């Protein structure tokens, strides 16, 4: 798959899957099971099915019903696509064990996605979302000044 096709696949994932909540695009974008590398401590590697990816997106969109997704940077080289993506929304409903803050929030992720045969097979995430939820726990969340 050409680099331009890889970029189109990733852009479609974020424009349709994350921004619009069209979860059917997940089956098109991801291999049935892919490896997810998180920036948590300790770092974790997890195998995720497409159903698990759909559940994550659904849960975020439920917790942040006015969620906007902005792909700030999208770069492809070989079988990898790197992107910076921002998530902006009001935390209105619980997400996992985190209670809603009712505040407009923005967090930004950096990701590197490996694509093979037209499917995402591996994701490496450095996520601002974890920082956001740690701040919720510490009571340090404040309103985002940008909308």
N, C-alpha and C positions, 0 to 999 in steps of 0.2 A: 504494500500500500504506500502510495507516495506521501511525502510530508504534508502536502496541501490537503490530501484526503484525511490524514490523521488530525490535522487542525480542525477540519470541518466536523469530524466526528465528535471531538471534544467540545467545540462551540455548540453543537446541537444538544449535547448532553446538558450543558448549563442553561442554554436558552429554553429548551423544552422541558427537561427533567426537573432542574432546580427552580428556574424562574416561573414556569407555568404549571408545574406539578404533573406533567404528562409522564407517568411512570412507565409507559410502554417503551419509551426510548431507552430505558435501562437494559432491556433484553437485547436491543440493537447495539448498544455501546460496549457492554461488558461481556467478557467470557463467562460461562456459567459459574465458575469459581475463580476468583482472583486473589492475589496477595495484597494486603493493605499494610503498609508500614506507617505507624503513628509516631509522632514526636513526643509522646508521653514519657514520663520517667517511672519505672525503667521503660526504654523503648520496646514496643511490641510489634510483632508481625502476626497478622491474623489472616485466615482465609475467610473470604466473604462470598456468599452466593448472591445472585442477582436479587433474590427475594429480600435478603438482608440489606442490600443497598437501597432497595425501594422503601423498606421500613425506616431507614435512617432519614431519607429525604421526606417521607411522609411525616415523621415525627417533628422534624425541623419546621416544615411548612405549617404544621398544626400549632406549634408553640409560637411561631412568628407568622401570623396569618396575612400580614401585609408585606411579606418578604419580597425584597428586590435583590436581584443578583446582577452584579456588574463584573464582567470579565475585563480586567484592566490590562493584562498582558497575555499574549498567547504566542509561543515560539515553538517551532518544531525542528528537530534535527534527527535524522535517521528514524529509528522506531520509537522515539520519545517526544512527548509534548510537555512543555513546561508552561504553567500559567499562574497568574496572580488573580485571585477572584475575591470580590468583596460581597458580603451578605449584610443587608440593611433591613431592619424590621423592628417592630415593637413586640417585646416578649410578653404575650398575653395569656399563654396557657403553660402548664407545667411541661418541662422537657426532662425526661428521666426523673431524677429525684430533685430537680431544680424548680422551685416555685417561680411563678411569673413575677417580673419586676414592673411590668406595665410601662417600661421605658423604651424609647427608641434607641437601638444599639446598632453598632457597625463593627464587624470583625472581618479580617482579611486572612485568607489562606494562600500559601504557596504550595503548589503541587507539581509533581513530575509523574506523568502517566506513561507506562510502557505499552505499546500496541503491537499485537501480533495477529496476522490474518484478519485485520479489520476490527479487532476487539481489544478492549483494555484488559490486560492480563496482570498488571501490577500498578499500584498507586503508592507514592511516597508523599506523605502529608506533613506539612508544618502548619498547624492550624491556629488561627486566632480565636477560634470557637472555644478551645479549651481554656485559653486565658480569660475569655469572657465569663465562663461558668465558674472558674476559680474566683474571679472578682465578685460574682454573685454570692458565693459562699462567704467571702470576707466582708460583704456589705459595701463594696467599693464601686458598684456600678453607677454610672451617671448617664444622663441623657446625651445622646449624640447630637451635635450641633448641625450636622448636615442631613438633609433628607433627599 
